[in-house]
């Protein structure tokens, strides 16, 4: 490439510490002008920096002509003697499944692919071809959507690797001019002209309109984006330091220390909440300033039990803290699972493992922490399922029936936990056990019981219930054969 372009790229590598001599780098290459220019620059610099390069290309499954792009990249990698990683994905299907826009879905599947390519290649760096134009467009999109206003970082850790953007100081037009001068071809993506995509509409309509008011508007916006990126990086570092004292991560939830969160400045509070949403499995790409304001307000004023829906997670006030749980984990499981008279059943939707055994009453050891049902008072097959609105049962020790929902409320089961509490239903459709909480009066064992069904269940590690669910001591600290399974051990 021309020395002027190459010198500017190398200057960015030095100034922002994007690369170190000897790095192994995966270069994301779509076939467009920007990514071809990036690959050409790094290839030219590779001998001087002792870089080892690999090319990575993903077909998002959105265009028929994408196969031609893949062939073009394969030919380029072969001509330059570079290893190539190719994959295809169903970005449209991913968008439907995860309720995302096509643009957001394509970005997520692309970065997941690049992470896999880096792992296979043993690379610690992924280089992407974002330019000054992309930085300006991203800033405008964030401002218009009310999202996180920070600039685009030239270097950012992500999932154990570092994402670098060596071309952020170069404009798209400059790169194309240099490719033409050197006779290097590239592929045009026709979807870049589709004005239904917000970035394209902004690129082709809004920015030219703004240039009518201020001819150098892109240059000024670029300067603003650079300044915001510097501030954002510093504030994010402070938030990362504070996160150790504020945020705790468990397999199924993220908690925040409410007092320590509120000790932080507002800018750090927002970043801590944003970080916690991401850790809990939320969609930080859809997180807007209004979400952060409402989340901080809940932390300041909320009472235990109050909650707020954020993109992909629910934020709930608990005594002394805040709890964030993924909406995907809080959805009510579907399906029914038959419990054998003897054996082991793993029920993935509930994260539950259950063991069952049919015994005579004389064989039952009621001190073993299991739940016991009268096998002759429950009609097989027994089925494990999620409870439904209107489900009723007669809790042990009560004369009348109660809905499962009211029972869980009275037992003070956390609201976010209730949809995932399973019930055990017999062949007649009667609920005989709200698992981990209470057996039904009609299924308990009595002095006349001859056969018992011994049940023992565990939620997998990380569930916020007890590890094992079975019996509780009766008043006085002794176990009663006739009330086994009557209490809650959760």
ABEGO torsion letter per residue (X at the ends): XBAAAAAAAAAAAAAAGABBBGBBBBBBBAGBAAAAAAAAAAAAAAAAAGBBBBBBBBBAGABAAAAAAAAAAAAAAAAAGBBBBBBBBBAAAAAAAAGBBAAAAAAAAAAAAAAAAAAAAGBABBBBABBAAAAAAAAAAAAAAGBBABBBBABBBBGGBBBBBAAAABBAAAAAAAAAAAGBBBBBBAAAABAABAAAAAAAAAAAAAAAABAAAAAAAAAAAAAAAAAAAAAAAAAAAAAAAABBBBAABBBBBAAAAAABBAAAAAAAAAAAAAAAGBBAAABBAAAAAAAAAAAAABBBGBBBBBBGBBBBBBBGBBBBBBAAAABBBBEBBBBBABEBBBBAAAGBBBBBBBBBAAABBAAAGBBBBBAAABBOBBBBBBBBBGBBBBBBGBABBBBAAAAAAAAGBBAAAAAABBBBBBAAGBBABBBGABBBAAABBBAABABBBBBBBBBBBGBABBABBBBBBBBGGBBBAAABGABBAX
